[in-house]
Amino acid sequence: MKNKKIIITISSLVILGIASFATYNFYIKSSNKGSAEENIVANYKGGYVTANQAQIELNKLAVQNPDLKGITFESLNNDQKEIIIKEIVLKEIAYKEAKKERLNKEKDYKQALKLFETELLKQKLFVKITEDAKKEENLKKNYDELVKNLKDKQDIRISYIALKTEKEANSLHKILTKYPNSFVKQAKLKSIDKETAKNGGDLDFIIEDALPKEIALHAKQLEKGEISKAFKLADKWVIIKLEDLRPAKIAKFEDAKQALATSLSQKALQDFISESIQDANISIVVK
């Protein structure tokens, strides 16, 4: 029954001629995997079809239908393989015939080809930018710079309570001054930051550079266990308690490698996009 469903799906998609741009990215990678002695699965007048071509064609169909995802050409039955092979042969014949008719010289074809080429090359460039950013030497260079920058930094562990008004904050500060051990309880009851309130306001250890400047500044003026006066932070008032300080913890290169690769590749791509748009000096004339 499953094979019957697959053959109907394949037939329908082939008849509709559906393909997606995403499949062409796969095609580029897959077409480079063939060896000099490719596995030929069919011959026809003027050419042959390889297993690699057949798998690429099947992968194109799988983009449009999840039922075909992960299926290999080799696992298809003979009828299903024949459908795939015939579609490949038909495309080759149609391609050659269209060139004979010089349809590739027509304006609309050239425009469509340019659009496709532009999109394809953009995607290939984006892949190259991200892959270059993840090269070992680049990761190591950036890791060494991070280690250097963190040398004299500290991890700060604070608990904090956020309140809506200065009056509320000053009132609570008086209570905490008298009963400092009630900080956790007061955070759970009164902090408007409900996520941290669950933990009694505890933020755990955070590198100082990742904290808002006002919080880092106040924290460094406190002794361990000391509670600050209320101060304004953006649209709220906060009271913090310094739980602990330690030299910034630096992960080993191998442990930080994956996160660093992700961060650097995203940054490289975003930088390229931002700089390109800025350099283009775009002037919108449509209103």
Summary of the structure (lengths in Angstrom):
residues: 287
radius of gyration: 31.1
end to end distance: 56.6
largest distance: 94.6
contacts: 755
relative contact order: 0.09
helix: 63%
strand: 14%
